[in-house]
């Protein structure tokens, strides 16, 4: 349990450090990067799902032996 609390405390301190106004002038926001990454991941999941659906459709067309 101590490890979880330490991890949460570390992440909260890091988040606070990254979102300070002094750090804001360093370039792209980590929030914007996270949003772009989430959109790319969602797109990859959709493409993978479409590929699996097409492959399952092709496999369904293969005749089975009686």
Beta strands, then each sheet from edge to edge (+ up, - down):
end
